Amino acid sequence: MARRKLLLLLKPFDVYTVRQSNGISHTTNPLMAQILQHLENRCKVHKDAINFCQDILSKKPIEWEPVFRNNLSRPIRNVDLVVTVGGDGTLLQAGHLIDDSIPVLGVNSDPTRGEEVDMLSNEFDASRSKGYLCAATVNNFEQLLDNILEGKTVPSNLSRILIRVNSKSLPTFALNDILIAHPCPAMVSRFSFKIKSDGMPCSPLVNCRSSGLRVSTAAGSSAAMLSAGGFIMPILSHDLQYMVREPISPAAATSSLIHGLVKSDQSMEAMWFCKEGFVYIDGSHVFFSIQNGDVIEISSKAPALKVFLPPNLVY
């Protein structure tokens, strides 16, 4: 039997602000010194988690290769499993480079510590990594990996968003959400949208002046969508949730049409009416430009992503 191949995708260390030899490290501000110490500890915990996972993998009968996520831009192929070490951001990036044939296991390298957050709540936000989609930490990584290799644990299929601009599919699927907006947050976004089924409209045309349009998957419904007043969807749902951000018209703000669902057998068709705009995918790092008159089609018809999820999300 061929040896299993595994890609270890790592969150880089430079995402943490650490002490510098000139400037901020010499601060006399006690609060700033405390924050810097916290960030340095986060970096150390993350490094320790990477070393721990590598030590475990070295003992297993598998071929594996570590890669920092900022060094990977091509599609991931020819591996049996991707293990991400970081948080949800690292797992999301893996999802942009994987089709529906390779499963992903997320390891939360630096979970938030409730006691620490409570103790420092009057000083600064001491939250670490939420790792909502990460099934593993250093505490259960080896056992979960063994279960996967032995076929005792199976991944779940998470819906992703397919985006077409003027009938051409964008090369990246969204696992969490997309935001269609003007590149300047102070500018008004002008657009319209309607829901379609079998190519025919099944909702009224909604004309909007707002700060943009957000559409989320079930997996992403607990993130920005929830913060904006949306609701958490069952993690395995194939529906999409949409919301018009900060509508200007008072009548629009109370309309039931500015927040709703796009069912799995439906799509949303939006038309953009600003000189420039962007479609942001899973945050701010991946985006595609749009312009006046562009038609954006949004649906859940993208290939699913296979993810080993925390049991509390599935059961």
C-alpha positions as semicolon CSV with decimal commas, in nm:
position;residue;x (nm);y (nm);z (nm)
1;M;0,000;0,000;0,000
2;A;0,132;0,347;-0,093
3;R;0,233;0,570;0,195
4;R;-0,008;0,849;0,277
5;K;0,100;1,200;0,181
6;L;0,023;1,497;0,402
7;L;0,076;1,871;0,366
8;L;0,134;2,067;0,688
9;L;0,022;2,424;0,622
10;L;0,154;2,668;0,881
11;K;0,056;3,013;0,997
12;P;0,371;3,231;0,973
13;F;0,536;3,388;1,275
14;D;0,542;3,743;1,135
15;V;0,168;3,789;1,193
16;Y;0,257;3,861;1,556
17;T;0,394;4,203;1,648
18;V;0,703;4,139;1,858
19;R;0,963;4,357;2,020
20;Q;1,197;4,543;1,788
21;S;1,554;4,646;1,864
22;N;1,472;5,011;1,793
23;G;1,156;5,185;1,899
24;I;0,861;5,014;2,050
25;S;1,054;4,759;2,257
26;H;1,191;5,043;2,470
27;T;0,849;5,180;2,558
28;T;0,803;5,309;2,910
29;N;0,428;5,259;2,882
30;P;0,340;4,969;3,116
31;L;0,027;4,878;2,919
32;M;0,217;4,863;2,590
33;A;0,484;4,648;2,754
34;Q;0,213;4,412;2,878
35;I;0,057;4,388;2,533
36;L;0,395;4,316;2,374
37;Q;0,463;4,045;2,629
38;H;0,125;3,890;2,549
39;L;0,201;3,890;2,174
40;E;0,542;3,737;2,233
41;N;0,382;3,462;2,436
42;R;0,131;3,399;2,157
43;C;0,416;3,361;1,910
44;K;0,596;3,116;2,141
45;V;0,281;2,907;2,195
46;H;0,229;2,892;1,818
47;K;0,589;2,784;1,757
48;D;0,561;2,518;2,025
49;A;0,242;2,384;1,863
50;I;0,415;2,359;1,525
51;N;0,707;2,171;1,678
52;F;0,467;1,941;1,863
53;C;0,273;1,855;1,546
54;Q;0,593;1,793;1,352
55;D;0,721;1,560;1,624
56;I;0,396;1,361;1,609
57;L;0,406;1,338;1,229
58;S;0,767;1,218;1,238
59;K;0,651;0,909;1,427
60;K;0,378;0,816;1,179
61;P;0,413;0,602;0,862
62;I;0,334;0,894;0,633
63;E;0,515;1,133;0,403
64;W;0,468;1,495;0,502
65;E;0,596;1,837;0,409
66;P;0,568;2,164;0,606
67;V;0,488;2,486;0,418
68;F;0,415;2,833;0,554
69;R;0,088;2,960;0,412
70;N;0,244;3,280;0,270
71;N;0,475;3,063;0,058
72;L;0,190;2,874;-0,106
73;S;-0,010;3,019;-0,394
74;R;-0,066;2,723;-0,627
75;P;-0,349;2,469;-0,596
76;I;-0,278;2,186;-0,353
77;R;-0,266;1,849;-0,525
78;N;-0,124;1,498;-0,483
79;V;-0,174;1,476;-0,107
80;D;-0,419;1,271;0,097
81;L;-0,468;1,519;0,379
82;V;-0,395;1,883;0,462
83;V;-0,330;1,974;0,825
84;T;-0,338;2,345;0,901
85;V;-0,166;2,478;1,214
86;G;-0,282;2,824;1,316
87;G;-0,647;2,920;1,333
88;D;-0,948;2,964;1,107
89;G;-0,753;3,203;0,880
90;T;-0,502;2,933;0,789
91;L;-0,781;2,683;0,726
92;L;-0,963;2,937;0,509
93;Q;-0,651;2,993;0,301
94;A;-0,614;2,618;0,253
95;G;-0,974;2,611;0,135
96;H;-0,890;2,855;-0,145
97;L;-0,633;2,610;-0,284
98;I;-0,815;2,277;-0,248
99;D;-1,086;2,108;-0,453
100;D;-1,342;1,865;-0,310
101;S;-1,109;1,562;-0,309
102;I;-0,866;1,651;-0,027
103;P;-0,986;1,673;0,335
104;V;-0,857;1,933;0,581
105;L;-0,787;1,908;0,953
106;G;-0,742;2,235;1,139
107;V;-0,520;2,255;1,448
108;N;-0,585;2,560;1,665
109;S;-0,228;2,639;1,773
110;D;-0,312;2,911;2,026
111;P;-0,663;2,875;2,170
112;T;-0,817;3,159;2,368
113;R;-0,784;3,116;2,744
114;G;-1,097;3,230;2,923
115;E;-0,927;3,300;3,256
116;E;-0,664;3,515;3,084
117;V;-0,929;3,715;2,897
118;D;-1,122;3,776;3,219
119;M;-0,812;3,874;3,415
120;L;-0,698;4,128;3,155
121;S;-1,039;4,254;3,042
122;N;-0,983;4,596;3,200
123;E;-0,643;4,633;3,033
124;F;-0,675;4,503;2,674
125;D;-0,836;4,230;2,466
126;A;-0,637;3,914;2,546
127;S;-0,831;3,688;2,309
128;R;-0,619;3,443;2,116
129;S;-0,742;3,217;1,833
130;K;-1,108;3,117;1,820
131;G;-1,049;2,826;1,584
132;Y;-1,420;2,776;1,520
133;L;-1,360;2,524;1,239
134;C;-1,051;2,362;1,395
135;A;-1,121;2,016;1,539
136;A;-0,777;1,974;1,698
137;T;-0,542;2,136;1,947
138;V;-0,212;1,998;2,073
139;N;-0,416;1,812;2,335
140;N;-0,599;1,584;2,091
141;F;-0,402;1,613;1,765
142;E;-0,235;1,271;1,777
143;Q;-0,552;1,082;1,866
144;L;-0,754;1,260;1,600
145;L;-0,481;1,205;1,339
146;D;-0,470;0,833;1,421
147;N;-0,848;0,811;1,386
148;I;-0,830;0,979;1,045
149;L;-0,548;0,757;0,920
150;E;-0,736;0,448;1,041
151;G;-1,060;0,560;0,877
152;K;-1,246;0,595;1,208
153;T;-1,328;0,962;1,149
154;V;-1,481;1,106;0,834
155;P;-1,490;1,470;0,718
156;S;-1,797;1,683;0,672
157;N;-1,884;1,860;0,347
158;L;-1,896;2,237;0,391
159;S;-2,063;2,450;0,128
160;R;-1,862;2,714;-0,055
161;I;-1,972;3,011;-0,263
162;L;-1,931;3,017;-0,639
163;I;-1,900;3,369;-0,780
164;R;-1,940;3,453;-1,148
165;V;-1,874;3,802;-1,285
166;N;-2,030;3,859;-1,626
167;S;-2,077;3,480;-1,658
168;K;-1,709;3,408;-1,587
169;S;-1,630;3,211;-1,270
170;L;-1,379;3,362;-1,029
171;P;-1,088;3,125;-0,956
172;T;-1,146;3,120;-0,580
173;F;-1,439;2,982;-0,380
174;A;-1,547;3,139;-0,051
175;L;-1,574;2,915;0,255
176;N;-1,690;3,187;0,496
177;D;-1,838;3,480;0,307
178;I;-1,802;3,742;0,038
179;L;-1,842;4,118;0,060
180;I;-1,927;4,326;-0,246
181;A;-1,843;4,689;-0,175
182;H;-1,673;5,008;-0,288
183;P;-1,297;5,002;-0,213
184;C;-1,339;5,313;0,004
185;P;-1,544;5,233;0,317
186;A;-1,673;5,593;0,332
187;M;-1,825;5,571;-0,018
188;V;-2,178;5,461;-0,095
189;S;-2,217;5,130;-0,280
190;R;-2,494;5,133;-0,540
191;F;-2,626;4,800;-0,666
192;S;-2,939;4,595;-0,721
193;F;-3,009;4,226;-0,673
194;K;-3,272;3,960;-0,716
195;I;-3,304;3,591;-0,632
196;K;-3,339;3,347;-0,921
197;S;-3,450;2,985;-0,951
198;D;-3,397;2,782;-1,266
199;G;-3,276;3,101;-1,433
200;M;-3,596;3,291;-1,362
201;P;-3,649;3,566;-1,099
202;C;-3,832;3,447;-0,788
203;S;-3,805;3,769;-0,585
204;P;-3,859;4,138;-0,651
205;L;-3,565;4,347;-0,772
206;V;-3,406;4,521;-0,473
207;N;-3,230;4,853;-0,544
208;C;-2,972;4,948;-0,281
209;R;-2,759;5,236;-0,164
210;S;-2,556;5,110;0,127
211;S;-2,205;5,015;0,238
212;G;-2,218;4,688;0,048
213;L;-2,365;4,340;0,025
214;R;-2,246;4,046;0,234
215;V;-2,327;3,681;0,154
216;S;-2,220;3,400;0,385
217;T;-2,217;3,023;0,390
218;A;-2,343;2,824;0,684
219;A;-1,984;2,800;0,811
220;G;-1,944;3,177;0,784
221;S;-2,278;3,264;0,941
222;S;-2,118;3,272;1,287
223;A;-1,860;3,532;1,183
224;A;-1,921;3,879;1,032
225;M;-2,278;3,791;0,938
226;L;-2,367;3,720;1,300
227;S;-2,194;4,039;1,415
228;A;-2,407;4,238;1,170
229;G;-2,730;4,095;1,311
230;G;-2,763;3,775;1,112
231;F;-2,825;3,428;1,254
232;I;-2,618;3,113;1,289
233;M;-2,711;2,845;1,036
234;P;-2,671;2,468;1,076
235;I;-2,310;2,404;0,976
236;L;-2,400;2,151;0,704
237;S;-2,668;2,366;0,540
238;H;-2,623;2,434;0,169
239;D;-2,818;2,760;0,182
240;L;-2,653;3,103;0,177
241;Q;-2,744;3,400;0,396
242;Y;-2,728;3,756;0,264
243;M;-2,752;4,100;0,419
244;V;-2,738;4,454;0,280
245;R;-2,491;4,646;0,498
246;E;-2,607;4,977;0,644
247;P;-2,884;5,064;0,396
248;I;-2,931;5,437;0,357
249;S;-3,304;5,451;0,290
250;P;-3,515;5,428;0,609
251;A;-3,772;5,223;0,419
252;A;-3,504;4,981;0,300
253;A;-3,374;4,938;0,655
254;T;-3,708;4,793;0,762
255;S;-3,764;4,584;0,450
256;S;-3,756;4,205;0,480
257;L;-3,580;4,197;0,143
258;I;-3,243;4,327;0,267
259;H;-3,172;4,015;0,474
260;G;-3,261;3,661;0,380
261;L;-3,159;3,326;0,236
262;V;-3,053;3,203;-0,103
263;K;-3,165;2,841;-0,110
264;S;-2,935;2,569;-0,240
265;D;-3,132;2,545;-0,566
266;Q;-3,132;2,924;-0,613
267;S;-2,882;3,193;-0,703
268;M;-2,848;3,566;-0,643
269;E;-2,788;3,801;-0,934
270;A;-2,650;4,143;-0,843
271;M;-2,569;4,436;-1,073
272;W;-2,305;4,691;-0,972
273;F;-2,363;5,062;-1,038
274;C;-2,044;5,229;-0,913
275;K;-1,737;5,321;-1,114
276;E;-1,529;5,076;-0,912
277;G;-1,577;4,804;-0,656
278;F;-1,439;4,480;-0,516
279;V;-1,559;4,132;-0,439
280;Y;-1,378;4,040;-0,117
281;I;-1,349;3,667;-0,047
282;D;-1,313;3,543;0,311
283;G;-1,175;3,870;0,441
284;S;-0,958;4,142;0,291
285;H;-0,663;3,948;0,145
286;V;-0,835;3,794;-0,159
287;F;-1,039;4,028;-0,378
288;F;-1,139;4,086;-0,740
289;S;-1,229;4,417;-0,901
290;I;-1,567;4,499;-1,054
291;Q;-1,695;4,804;-1,238
292;N;-2,014;4,981;-1,338
293;G;-2,256;4,747;-1,514
294;D;-2,095;4,420;-1,403
295;V;-2,331;4,136;-1,319
296;I;-2,232;3,916;-1,024
297;E;-2,394;3,575;-0,982
298;I;-2,368;3,413;-0,639
299;S;-2,463;3,055;-0,550
300;S;-2,363;2,757;-0,338
301;K;-2,281;2,548;-0,644
302;A;-1,906;2,548;-0,576
303;P;-1,745;2,213;-0,489
304;A;-1,779;2,140;-0,118
305;L;-1,475;2,146;0,111
306;K;-1,414;1,834;0,319
307;V;-1,329;1,940;0,675
308;F;-1,288;1,741;0,995
309;L;-1,506;1,948;1,227
310;P;-1,526;1,977;1,606
311;P;-1,794;1,736;1,732
312;N;-1,999;2,021;1,885
313;L;-2,061;2,165;1,537
314;V;-2,187;1,840;1,385
315;Y;-2,384;1,669;1,658
